[in-house]
Amino acid sequence: MGDNYEMARNLEQLLESLIKMVGNANKNVDSLQRRVSQLEWVIKEQQNEMKERDNLIRMYSTYPHESSQNIPLRF
């Protein structure tokens, strides 16, 4: 009878440990998902800024038909 109790207790401890591990893994996944969302937002903002810059350069350029990457730089 003592063996059954001890085995049940060990299983309970194992189950508690597994639940904690899954909970920690879920927290890590949530944290990673938030970070990925932040990085996606930053990339989209940078792309929008590049598009705006390219549009301004085309608007004021002597080469309005070309993208800003093809315009020669003068220093």
N, C-alpha and C positions, 0 to 999 in steps of 0.2 A: 504494500500500500504506500509506503514511503517512496518507493521508486516511481510510482505513478504520479504522485504529487510533485516530486522533483522534476520529472519529465514535463509535466504540465507547466510548471513554473519556468523551466528553461525555454519551452515553446513560447510562452507568454513574453518572456524577455526578448527572444528572437523577433517575435512579431512587433514588439514595441520599437526595437532597433530598426527594423525594416521600414516601419511607418515613418520614423524620424528621418531615415535616409531618403525616402521618397519625398518627404516634405522639403528637405534641403535641396534635393535635385530640382523640384518644382520652383523653389525660390530662385535657383540659379538660372533656370530656363526663363523665368519672368524677367530677371535682371538682364539677361542677354537679349530678350525680345525688346525691352525698352531701349537698350543701347543700339540695337539694329535700327529701330525706328528713329532714334536721334540721328544716326549716321545717314539714313535715307533722307531725312529732312534737310540736313546740311548739304548733301549732294544736290538735291533739288534746288535749294537756294542758290548754290554756286552756279548751277546750270542756268537758272533764271537770270542771274547777274551777268553771266557771259553772253546770253542772248540779248539782254538790254544793251550791254556794251557794244556788241556787234551791230545792233540796230543803230545806235548813236554814231558809231564810226561810219556806217554806210550812209547815214543821213547827212553827215557833214564832210564826207570824203569826196575827193576828186575822182574816186573810183567807186561810184555808188552801186555798180553791178557786181562787185566782188566782195567776198567775205573779208573780215579783218585779218585773217591769217595770210591772205595773199597780198595785202597792201604793204608796200615797202616802207620801212621805218626810216625817218630822217632825224639825225641828231645834230 
